[in-house]
Amino acid sequence: EVRSLHLSGSGLELEATGSLPFEGSTGGRLSLTSSLDLAVLLPFYDVLDRASGRLKARLDVAGTLERPVPTGSLSVEDALLDGPEFPTPIEKLAGTVSFHPGEVRSDGVSARIGGGSVAVAGVAALAEGELRRVDLTLRARDLELESGKDLQVKAGADLAAKGEWPTPAVSGEVRFDDVVYVPSLDATELLK
């Protein structure tokens, strides 16, 4: 049981009260409020070279640690995520995800990727902590994507996924606005 916990440090504010048992039929309730500077994650995740922005949470978690039931919200503000495995940095990541019994909802999470914009919104229905149904939209504009050193693509999309998970119906369009192929040429190979 946490009667009252307050942690404050470089890039982190956390307050928690309540308790959650590990398992069992009687659950508990844990209230959590936090604010985290994403740069704090750098020493813990090799996948990230750069991280900035703020992640805020305001959650009430009922149930058990084995089967938590969160309500509340998680929001990200002006985030930047980049690393060696990222084809292009994720910039200006912002939005809020709300947790309700049986569903996760967002009116919009957006980011700048590859010089363009991406926005995702919708609802994911849950049952016993597992994804059951989705109703999501994705809108992408002016994405500049590289596919190897020889091919550059500028694309956009308007997609919707709706239905039972893991086989929702996906509809919409993906547009290739510009495709440029510039082959690498080694002149010494041609002279042989």
N, C-alpha and C positions, 0 to 999 in steps of 0.2 A: 504494500500500500504506500502511495506517495501522498502524504498530507499536504505538502507544499514544496515544490522544487522550483528554484529559479537559478538558471545558469546564464551568465553573461560573460562574454569574452570577445576577442578580436573577431568580428564578423558573425557572431552568434548571439542570439537572445532566445531563451527557451524557458517556458513556464509550464508546469504540469501538476495536476492534482488527481487523486483517485487511485483505482487499482484495477488490474485485469488478471484473473487467474490464468495459469498456463492451459488448463483444460477443465472439463467438467460441465455439469448441467446448469450450475448457477454462475451467471456471468457477473461482470463488474462494469465499471465505467471509468474511463480515463479522459480527462480534458487536457488538451495540449494546444498551446499557442507558441509559435516560433517564427523567427526571422533569421535567415541564413544568407550570408554573402557567399555566392557560388565559388569564389576563389578559394574558400576553405577546403573544397573538395580536391584540389590539385594534388596534394601529397598522397591521397588515398586511391586515385584512379589513374592508372598509366594511360588510359585511352584519351585523357585530356592533357593538352599542352597549355591551353588558355581557357579560363572560365571567369566570367564576371556577371554581375546582375544580382538580383535578390529573389529568393524563394521564401514565401510566407505561407504559413499553415495556421488554420484555426479549426481544430477537429475535436469532436467528442467521439470516443471509441467505446462501444458497448461489446458485450460478449466475452470471449476469451482470447488469449494470444493465438490459440490454435484456429479459432474462428472469429476474427474481429469483424465488427460491423461499424464502419466509420460514417459519421455525418459531419458536414461542415464544408470547408473549401481549402484548396491549395492554389496559390497564385504565383506566377513568375513575372518579374518586371525587368525589362530591358536586358535580357540575358545574352551572353555570348558564349558559345561552346565550340571548341576546335581541338583537333588532335590528329595524330598521324594516320588514323584509320578513317577520318572524315574526308570525303572527296572535296568538300567545300565547307567553310565555317557556317555555323548556324548563328545568325545575328538578330538582334532586336526581338528575341523570343519573348512573347508576352501573352498573358491570358489567365483565365481562371477556370479551374475544374471543380465542380461541386459534387459532393458525395451525399447520397440520400439512401435510405434503406432500399436495397434492390436495384439501384441504378447509379451510374456515374454520368454527369451531364456537363457540357460546356457550350456556351453561346459563341465561343470562338477562342482558339489559340492560334496565334499568328507568328510568323518569323520571316526574315529575309534570308534566302538561300540562293547561292549562285547568282547574285545580282538581281534576283526576282523576289516575289512574295509568295508565301504559302499560308493558307488558313484552313483550319479543321474545326468543325463544329458538329454537335450531335449528342446522342444518348447511347450508352451501352447498358443493357440490362444484365443483372447478375442474379444468380441463384446459388445459395450455399457457397458464396465466394468465388464462383466460376462464371466466366463470360457465357451468356446464353443467346443474346440477341443484340444487333447493332442497328443504328439508324444514323449514319454519319455522312457528312459532305466534306469534300476537299476541293479547294480552289487554288490553283497555281497560275502565276503570271510571270512571263519574262525570265524563266529560269535559264541560266547559261550553264550548261553541263558539259564536262569534258569526258570523252570516252577514249582514253588513251591519248597519246601525244598528237595523233594525226586527225582526230575527229572532234569537232565542236558542234554542239546542238543548242539551239534556243527553242524552248518549248513552254507549253502551258497546258492546263487541264481543268476540267470541271467534272468531278466524279462523285458518285453517291454509292454507298454500300448499305443495303437494307435487308434484314432477314435474320434467320437463325444462324448462330455461330456453330461451326466454323465454315459454313457455306452460304454466306449472304449473297444476294444478287448484287452485282456491281454494274452500274450503268454510267453513261456519260461519254465524254470525249477527251482524248489526249491530242494536242496539236503540236506539230513540229513546225515552228515558224521559220526556222532557218537551220540548215544543216550544211556544214563546211567540212570538206575532206581535203587536207593538205598533207600528202604523203611525205614522209621523211625520205630524202634522197641522198645517197652517198655517191658522189660523182666518181670516186675512185673505183667503186664496184662496177660502174658502167664501162670504164676504160679497160677492164681486164679481158 
